[in-house]
Amino acid sequence: MHGVSALMKQDNLALEITKLSFKFGSNAALTNVSFSVTTGQFKVLLGPNGAGKTTLFSLITRLYDTPQGQIVVRGANMRESPRQALAQMGVVFQQPTLDLDLSVSQNLLYHAALHGMEKRHAIDRIETELTRLGMLDRQKEKVRQLNGGHRRRVEIARALLHQPKVLLLDEPTVGLDVSTRRDIVDHVHRLAREDNIAVLWATHLIDEIFADDSVIILHQGQVCADGSLSEVNASSGAENIAAAFDQHTRKAMA
């Protein structure tokens, strides 16, 4: 029975990171980072600014080469089959990447074309994702006219057009007001639950973690804790994630 359970877990693995290390010159940005995200799981990568979250995302998305360690996306090794691995991912980067002088729909159609999507299908997918985000009535507006929250919604819609199995979001709510942050956090949690997408959500904001989420605490380029919210709390003897985060990061600095 244990063997069957292990096989089922293996089949559900969407993203596997194994012993990933990276340096900027002589400075270690990541050291032996290992974790996995399963299908339908919302996993929070929690760490302070400078913890290595963005470097990790740059490696997973192949903006940086991976000299040490392994990245596998639904069975596709990033080093051996990068096109297959990248095709299964949707990404929302920390820095905005929309063309401000194009309309919402023009931005999304351009992205769809890069994925080789047929135009009619792309238009249908754009309508679906913008509707779910409450943005369909803004599709003809130039991105420059949108506020920060609406731009983030467009980037999330863009990341989902090709119906990826893994969604990566790097500090997607930075600079947004509390209400907009909550709407976006709720929406992406629904995506994981209803669309069965594996989500890796990087943040330094503890209030974006839900009770049934899994959490990785990353500090100074190393994984300090990895598990369910209750497991991470218990591993430090803390009653809540704020105290657990404090315990783990202070322990790492000692």
Residue frames relative to the residue before (quaternion, step in Angstrom):
aa qw qx qy qz dx dy dz
M 1.0000 0.0000 0.0000 0.0000 0.00 0.00 0.00
H 0.6308 0.5345 -0.3259 0.4585 3.54 1.02 -0.84
G 0.6451 0.5305 -0.3163 0.4499 3.59 1.02 -0.82
V 0.6371 0.5222 -0.3198 0.4681 3.58 1.04 -0.81
S 0.6432 0.5259 -0.3097 0.4623 3.57 1.00 -0.89
A 0.6508 0.5161 -0.3107 0.4622 3.57 0.99 -0.84
L 0.6493 0.5159 -0.3132 0.4628 3.58 1.01 -0.83
M 0.6405 0.5221 -0.3239 0.4608 3.59 1.01 -0.84
K 0.6425 0.5124 -0.3204 0.4711 3.57 0.99 -0.82
Q 0.6327 0.5340 -0.3252 0.4570 3.59 0.99 -0.83
D 0.6607 0.5099 -0.3000 0.4621 3.58 0.98 -0.88
N 0.7014 0.4707 -0.2614 0.4671 3.58 1.12 -0.67
L 0.4741 0.6822 -0.4478 0.3306 3.60 1.22 -0.15
A 0.1735 -0.8001 0.5694 0.0743 3.55 -0.76 1.07
L 0.7902 0.0417 0.0081 0.6114 3.57 1.04 -0.81
E 0.0214 -0.7940 0.6071 -0.0231 3.56 -0.81 1.06
I 0.0807 -0.7694 0.6336 0.0089 3.54 -0.80 1.09
T 0.0062 -0.8280 0.5586 -0.0487 3.59 -0.66 1.10
K 0.8604 -0.1483 0.0598 0.4840 3.55 -0.77 1.19
L 0.2133 0.8026 -0.5189 0.2027 3.54 0.89 1.02
S 0.0328 0.7857 -0.6148 0.0601 3.56 -0.80 1.08
F 0.0329 0.7956 -0.6030 0.0485 3.55 -1.12 0.68
K 0.1190 -0.7941 0.5945 0.0425 3.56 -1.06 0.85
F 0.2392 -0.6809 0.6646 0.1934 3.52 -1.31 0.53
G 0.7854 -0.0983 0.0154 0.6109 3.54 -0.06 1.29
S 0.7803 -0.2564 0.2128 0.5293 3.58 -0.64 -1.10
N 0.5885 0.5917 -0.3601 0.4170 3.58 1.29 -0.06
A 0.3432 -0.7504 0.5339 0.1848 3.57 -0.69 1.12
A 0.2035 -0.7814 0.5811 0.1016 3.59 -0.73 1.11
L 0.7749 0.0475 -0.0101 0.6302 3.57 1.15 -0.75
T 0.0702 -0.8062 0.5872 0.0160 3.58 -1.01 0.81
N 0.8479 -0.1763 0.0795 0.4936 3.57 -0.58 1.24
V 0.1992 0.7935 -0.5428 0.1899 3.57 0.82 1.02
S 0.0737 0.7856 -0.6074 0.0920 3.56 -0.79 1.08
F 0.2979 0.7140 -0.6059 0.1856 3.56 -1.04 0.88
S 0.2089 -0.7655 0.5889 0.1535 3.56 -1.28 0.11
V 0.1951 -0.7366 0.6330 0.1363 3.54 -1.32 0.42
T 0.2573 -0.7903 0.5406 0.1305 3.57 -0.79 1.00
T 0.6850 -0.4780 0.3656 0.4107 3.54 -1.31 0.36
G 0.8267 0.2029 -0.1699 0.4965 3.57 -0.88 0.98
Q 0.5753 0.6070 -0.3679 0.4065 3.59 1.26 -0.03
F 0.2254 -0.7203 0.6376 0.1542 3.56 -1.13 0.76
K 0.0062 -0.8192 0.5710 -0.0525 3.56 -0.35 1.26
V 0.2426 -0.7846 0.5602 0.1081 3.54 -0.74 1.10
L 0.1998 -0.7379 0.6356 0.1076 3.54 -0.89 1.02
L 0.0477 -0.8456 0.5298 -0.0449 3.54 -0.05 1.36
G 0.2894 0.7509 -0.5551 0.2106 3.54 -0.76 1.02
P 0.5460 -0.6027 0.4542 0.3639 3.59 -1.12 0.52
N 0.6605 -0.4544 0.3865 0.4560 3.57 -1.27 0.16
G 0.7848 0.2889 -0.2312 0.4972 3.57 -0.88 0.96
A 0.4564 0.7099 -0.4342 0.3149 3.59 1.29 0.09
G 0.5926 -0.5635 0.3778 0.4343 3.59 1.18 -0.54
K 0.3727 0.7616 -0.4683 0.2484 3.60 1.27 0.10
T 0.7066 0.4536 -0.2756 0.4679 3.58 0.81 -0.98
T 0.6033 0.5364 -0.3563 0.4704 3.60 1.07 -0.65
L 0.6381 0.5245 -0.3193 0.4645 3.58 0.97 -0.84
F 0.6648 0.4902 -0.3061 0.4734 3.59 0.92 -0.87
S 0.6334 0.5365 -0.3324 0.4477 3.59 1.02 -0.74
L 0.6458 0.4956 -0.3095 0.4915 3.59 1.12 -0.64
I 0.6605 0.5103 -0.3157 0.4513 3.58 0.90 -0.91
T 0.7424 0.3939 -0.2172 0.4965 3.60 1.00 -0.79
R 0.4699 -0.7277 0.3834 0.3204 3.56 1.39 0.15
L 0.3165 0.7082 -0.5512 0.3073 3.57 1.08 0.67
Y 0.7247 0.2142 -0.1572 0.6358 3.54 1.28 -0.57
D 0.4858 -0.6255 0.5174 0.3241 3.55 -1.17 0.58
T 0.3756 -0.7262 0.5380 0.2051 3.56 -1.22 0.56
P 0.1527 -0.8375 0.5174 0.0867 3.62 -0.01 1.22
Q 0.8000 0.1254 -0.0452 0.5850 3.58 1.09 -0.73
G 0.7525 0.3465 -0.2761 0.4872 3.55 -0.82 1.02
Q 0.3644 -0.7370 0.5419 0.1743 3.52 -1.35 0.07
I 0.1089 -0.7557 0.6438 0.0507 3.54 -1.15 0.80
V 0.0000 0.7990 -0.5995 0.0474 3.57 -0.73 1.10
V 0.1093 -0.7851 0.6089 0.0293 3.57 -0.82 1.06
R 0.8233 -0.2009 0.0683 0.5264 3.54 -0.43 1.31
G 0.7836 -0.3599 0.1497 0.4838 3.52 0.83 1.09
A 0.6389 0.5101 -0.3281 0.4733 3.60 1.25 -0.22
N 0.3223 -0.7550 0.5441 0.1733 3.56 -0.64 1.16
M 0.4869 -0.7057 0.4313 0.2808 3.58 -0.71 1.08
R 0.6688 0.4951 -0.3076 0.4616 3.57 1.02 -0.71
E 0.7485 0.4141 -0.2111 0.4730 3.58 0.93 -0.91
S 0.8091 0.1066 -0.0192 0.5776 3.60 1.03 -0.82
P 0.0406 -0.8640 0.5011 0.0271 3.59 0.68 1.08
R 0.6502 0.5270 -0.3379 0.4304 3.60 0.92 -0.80
Q 0.6619 0.5010 -0.2993 0.4704 3.56 0.97 -0.86
A 0.6579 0.5086 -0.3071 0.4629 3.58 0.99 -0.83
L 0.7017 0.4793 -0.2757 0.4493 3.59 0.81 -0.99
A 0.6142 0.5773 -0.3449 0.4130 3.60 1.08 -0.70
Q 0.7027 0.4678 -0.2623 0.4675 3.57 1.18 -0.50
M 0.6590 0.4988 -0.2963 0.4786 3.56 1.32 0.08
G 0.1460 -0.7156 0.6717 0.1243 3.51 -1.29 0.60
V 0.1145 -0.8303 0.5454 0.0074 3.59 -0.90 0.90
V 0.0756 -0.7286 0.6778 0.0632 3.53 -1.16 0.80
F 0.2415 -0.8036 0.5323 0.1116 3.56 -0.37 1.26
Q 0.6377 -0.5368 0.3901 0.3912 3.55 -1.24 0.42
Q 0.7260 0.3657 -0.2230 0.5380 3.58 0.95 -0.88
P 0.5208 -0.6473 0.4511 0.3261 3.63 -0.90 0.86
T 0.1055 -0.8203 0.5615 0.0268 3.58 -0.98 0.84
L 0.4244 0.6916 -0.4769 0.3378 3.60 1.19 0.42
D 0.4480 -0.6368 0.5479 0.3059 3.57 -1.24 0.51
L 0.3758 -0.7807 0.4558 0.2038 3.57 -0.39 1.25
D 0.7191 0.4605 -0.2532 0.4547 3.59 1.09 -0.61
L 0.6017 0.4899 -0.3720 0.5095 3.57 1.31 0.18
S 0.5427 -0.5953 0.4693 0.3617 3.55 -1.21 0.42
V 0.6956 -0.4376 0.3542 0.4463 3.55 -1.32 0.15
S 0.7079 0.4595 -0.2740 0.4612 3.58 0.76 -1.01
Q 0.6267 0.5302 -0.3461 0.4542 3.62 1.02 -0.68
N 0.6201 0.5278 -0.3360 0.4732 3.59 1.01 -0.78
L 0.7138 0.4651 -0.2662 0.4509 3.56 0.83 -0.97
L 0.6337 0.5219 -0.3315 0.4649 3.60 1.03 -0.72
Y 0.6247 0.5339 -0.3367 0.4597 3.58 1.03 -0.76
H 0.6604 0.4980 -0.3027 0.4736 3.56 0.93 -0.90
A 0.6412 0.5275 -0.3263 0.4518 3.59 0.95 -0.84
A 0.6381 0.5289 -0.3237 0.4564 3.57 1.02 -0.79
L 0.6230 0.5402 -0.3398 0.4523 3.58 1.05 -0.72
H 0.6919 0.4364 -0.2642 0.5108 3.57 1.17 -0.59
G 0.5213 -0.6744 0.3987 0.3382 3.59 1.25 0.14
M 0.3792 0.7390 -0.4814 0.2799 3.57 1.16 0.49
E 0.4796 -0.6468 0.5106 0.3016 3.57 -1.01 0.83
K 0.6063 -0.6384 0.3296 0.3409 3.57 -0.87 0.99
R 0.6547 0.5136 -0.3320 0.4442 3.61 0.86 -0.86
H 0.6520 0.5003 -0.3016 0.4833 3.55 1.00 -0.87
A 0.6348 0.5362 -0.3260 0.4509 3.57 0.99 -0.84
I 0.6484 0.5172 -0.3183 0.4590 3.60 0.93 -0.86
D 0.6423 0.5182 -0.3174 0.4672 3.58 1.02 -0.82
R 0.6765 0.4910 -0.2940 0.4635 3.57 0.94 -0.91
I 0.6173 0.5395 -0.3396 0.4611 3.59 1.05 -0.77
E 0.6572 0.5090 -0.3095 0.4618 3.57 0.91 -0.89
T 0.6485 0.5306 -0.3155 0.4453 3.57 0.96 -0.88
E 0.7370 0.4348 -0.2485 0.4539 3.58 0.73 -1.05
L 0.6457 0.4999 -0.3327 0.4717 3.61 0.99 -0.71
T 0.6145 0.5409 -0.3438 0.4600 3.60 1.06 -0.70
R 0.6679 0.5055 -0.3035 0.4542 3.58 0.89 -0.91
L 0.7275 0.4097 -0.2256 0.5020 3.57 1.15 -0.63
G 0.4861 -0.6874 0.4201 0.3387 3.58 1.27 0.11
M 0.5555 0.6401 -0.3553 0.3944 3.58 1.18 0.57
L 0.3813 0.7629 -0.4727 0.2217 3.60 1.21 0.01
D 0.6847 0.4951 -0.2925 0.4479 3.59 0.99 -0.78
R 0.6658 0.4827 -0.3049 0.4804 3.60 1.28 -0.09
Q 0.4133 0.7748 -0.4339 0.2017 3.61 1.23 -0.11
K 0.6957 0.4592 -0.2862 0.4724 3.62 1.11 -0.50
E 0.5522 0.6231 -0.3914 0.3919 3.57 1.26 -0.19
K 0.5004 -0.6160 0.5060 0.3378 3.55 -1.15 0.59
V 0.5847 -0.6025 0.4137 0.3520 3.55 -1.04 0.79
R 0.5782 0.6093 -0.3653 0.4013 3.59 1.09 -0.69
Q 0.6758 0.5094 -0.2847 0.4502 3.59 1.13 -0.65
L 0.6230 0.5760 -0.3328 0.4114 3.59 1.23 -0.34
N 0.4599 -0.6443 0.5219 0.3178 3.56 -1.19 0.48
G 0.7403 -0.4477 0.2686 0.4236 3.57 -1.28 0.22
G 0.6553 0.5224 -0.3146 0.4458 3.57 0.98 -0.80
H 0.6637 0.4911 -0.3036 0.4756 3.58 0.99 -0.83
R 0.6220 0.5315 -0.3464 0.4590 3.60 1.03 -0.70
R 0.6414 0.5173 -0.3252 0.4641 3.57 1.00 -0.80
R 0.6262 0.5336 -0.3358 0.4587 3.58 1.01 -0.76
V 0.6350 0.5193 -0.3251 0.4706 3.58 1.02 -0.80
E 0.6581 0.5058 -0.3150 0.4603 3.60 0.96 -0.81
I 0.6311 0.5076 -0.3362 0.4807 3.59 1.06 -0.66
A 0.6299 0.5200 -0.3306 0.4727 3.59 0.98 -0.82
R 0.6443 0.5319 -0.3138 0.4511 3.57 0.95 -0.88
A 0.6697 0.5135 -0.2986 0.4457 3.58 0.93 -0.90
L 0.7261 0.4502 -0.2330 0.4645 3.59 1.16 -0.59
L 0.4228 0.7521 -0.4476 0.2350 3.60 1.22 -0.28
H 0.7609 0.3708 -0.2029 0.4923 3.59 0.86 -0.93
Q 0.4466 -0.7368 0.4096 0.2997 3.56 1.33 0.39
P 0.0367 0.8385 -0.5397 0.0652 3.57 0.64 1.14
K 0.4663 -0.6630 0.5129 0.2827 3.55 -1.29 0.37
V 0.7526 0.2427 -0.1364 0.5967 3.57 1.30 -0.45
L 0.0905 -0.7920 0.6032 0.0280 3.58 -0.89 0.99
L 0.1224 -0.7913 0.5985 0.0252 3.55 -0.76 1.14
L 0.0097 0.7923 -0.6093 0.0303 3.58 -0.88 0.95
D 0.1644 -0.8072 0.5651 0.0457 3.56 -0.61 1.20
E 0.8118 -0.2220 0.1005 0.5307 3.59 -0.35 1.27
P 0.1074 0.8695 -0.4794 0.0510 3.62 0.86 0.90
T 0.7292 0.4336 -0.2520 0.4655 3.61 1.16 -0.33
V 0.3475 0.7560 -0.4928 0.2547 3.60 1.26 0.16
G 0.8282 0.2289 -0.1792 0.4791 3.56 -0.90 0.96
L 0.6029 0.5628 -0.3621 0.4342 3.60 1.26 -0.03
D 0.5524 -0.6050 0.4479 0.3581 3.57 -1.18 0.51
V 0.7126 -0.4947 0.2938 0.4015 3.57 -1.25 0.49
S 0.6690 0.5107 -0.3058 0.4450 3.60 0.88 -0.91
T 0.6701 0.4873 -0.2936 0.4767 3.59 0.93 -0.89
R 0.6104 0.5464 -0.3446 0.4584 3.58 1.02 -0.80
R 0.6795 0.4986 -0.2943 0.4506 3.56 0.84 -0.98
D 0.6380 0.5290 -0.3320 0.4504 3.61 0.94 -0.82
I 0.6856 0.4795 -0.2880 0.4660 3.58 0.92 -0.91
V 0.6328 0.5194 -0.3319 0.4686 3.60 0.97 -0.82
D 0.6548 0.5078 -0.3104 0.4659 3.60 0.92 -0.89
H 0.6578 0.5294 -0.3143 0.4339 3.59 0.91 -0.93
V 0.7010 0.4582 -0.2851 0.4662 3.59 0.84 -0.91
H 0.5901 0.5371 -0.3721 0.4742 3.61 1.10 -0.54
R 0.6416 0.5081 -0.3257 0.4734 3.61 1.00 -0.77
L 0.6122 0.5526 -0.3533 0.4415 3.60 1.01 -0.73
A 0.6527 0.5081 -0.3135 0.4665 3.57 0.91 -0.90
R 0.7180 0.4689 -0.2490 0.4501 3.54 0.87 -0.99
E 0.7849 0.3706 -0.1810 0.4623 3.59 0.75 -1.05
D 0.7525 0.3553 -0.2012 0.5167 3.60 1.05 -0.75
N 0.3884 -0.7547 0.4526 0.2734 3.58 1.34 0.00
I 0.3456 0.7260 -0.5056 0.3128 3.55 1.02 0.89
A 0.3829 -0.6750 0.5758 0.2574 3.57 -1.10 0.72
V 0.1004 -0.8168 0.5681 0.0088 3.58 -0.68 1.13
L 0.0700 -0.7394 0.6678 0.0499 3.54 -1.04 0.91
W 0.0625 -0.8256 0.5582 -0.0541 3.55 -0.37 1.34
A 0.1580 -0.8040 0.5693 0.0675 3.59 -0.42 1.20
T 0.1782 0.7838 -0.5751 0.1522 3.57 -0.85 0.97
H 0.2811 -0.7045 0.6050 0.2422 3.53 -1.35 0.16
L 0.5794 0.6036 -0.3421 0.4278 3.57 1.37 0.09
I 0.3598 -0.7843 0.4712 0.1830 3.55 -0.35 1.27
D 0.6498 0.5420 -0.3380 0.4120 3.62 1.03 -0.64
E 0.5895 0.5641 -0.3822 0.4338 3.62 1.24 0.02
I 0.5762 0.5827 -0.3687 0.4387 3.59 1.31 0.01
F 0.2511 -0.7605 0.5832 0.1360 3.57 -0.89 0.99
A 0.6902 -0.5296 0.3169 0.3777 3.55 -1.22 0.54
D 0.7574 0.3665 -0.2118 0.4972 3.61 1.03 -0.70
D 0.4270 0.6939 -0.4708 0.3384 3.61 1.22 0.35
S 0.3569 -0.6445 0.6128 0.2859 3.49 -1.41 0.21
V 0.1853 -0.8088 0.5558 0.0513 3.56 -1.08 0.74
I 0.1081 -0.7227 0.6772 0.0859 3.52 -1.17 0.78
I 0.1751 -0.7513 0.6238 0.1258 3.58 -0.87 0.91
L 0.0773 -0.7924 0.6050 -0.0105 3.54 -0.64 1.21
H 0.1112 0.7908 -0.5919 0.1092 3.55 -0.78 1.04
Q 0.8400 -0.0076 -0.0485 0.5403 3.56 -0.85 1.04
G 0.7207 -0.4921 0.2356 0.4277 3.54 0.99 0.95
Q 0.6899 0.4360 -0.2810 0.5050 3.58 1.25 0.21
V 0.4645 -0.6492 0.5254 0.2945 3.55 -1.19 0.65
C 0.2035 -0.7978 0.5612 0.0845 3.57 -0.64 1.17
A 0.7891 -0.0367 0.0478 0.6114 3.58 1.16 -0.60
D 0.0213 0.7869 -0.6150 0.0463 3.58 -1.14 0.66
G 0.4967 0.6372 -0.4754 0.3481 3.57 -0.64 1.10
S 0.7133 -0.3554 0.3193 0.5127 3.55 -1.25 -0.36
L 0.6810 -0.4826 0.3426 0.4312 3.56 -1.23 0.36
S 0.6739 0.4938 -0.2992 0.4610 3.59 0.93 -0.87
E 0.6426 0.5217 -0.3239 0.4583 3.58 1.05 -0.75
V 0.6554 0.5065 -0.3104 0.4664 3.58 0.97 -0.84
N 0.6342 0.5167 -0.3252 0.4744 3.56 1.02 -0.79
A 0.6854 0.5011 -0.2831 0.4460 3.56 0.88 -1.01
S 0.6275 0.5755 -0.3395 0.3998 3.58 1.03 -0.74
S 0.7431 0.3317 -0.2041 0.5441 3.56 1.24 -0.39
G 0.4763 -0.6806 0.4296 0.3540 3.57 1.29 0.01
A 0.4675 0.6925 -0.4226 0.3511 3.57 1.25 0.51
E 0.4719 -0.6801 0.4901 0.2730 3.55 -1.22 0.52
N 0.7981 0.0979 -0.0511 0.5923 3.59 1.19 -0.39
I 0.6787 -0.5298 0.3305 0.3866 3.54 -1.27 0.39
A 0.5840 0.5718 -0.3821 0.4313 3.61 1.10 -0.55
A 0.6830 0.4646 -0.2781 0.4902 3.57 0.94 -0.91
A 0.6334 0.5317 -0.3296 0.4555 3.59 1.02 -0.80
F 0.6396 0.5234 -0.3175 0.4650 3.57 0.97 -0.87
D 0.6529 0.5126 -0.3055 0.4665 3.56 0.94 -0.89
Q 0.6571 0.5180 -0.3021 0.4568 3.57 0.95 -0.94
H 0.7091 0.4741 -0.2736 0.4444 3.58 0.77 -1.01
T 0.6956 0.4626 -0.2940 0.4644 3.59 0.90 -0.83
R 0.6390 0.5044 -0.3350 0.4745 3.60 1.04 -0.64
K 0.6191 0.5362 -0.3320 0.4681 3.57 1.11 -0.75
A 0.6568 0.5179 -0.3114 0.4511 3.59 1.00 -0.85
M 0.6871 0.4879 -0.2794 0.4602 3.56 1.10 -0.71
A 0.5672 0.6313 -0.3749 0.3730 3.59 1.24 -0.47
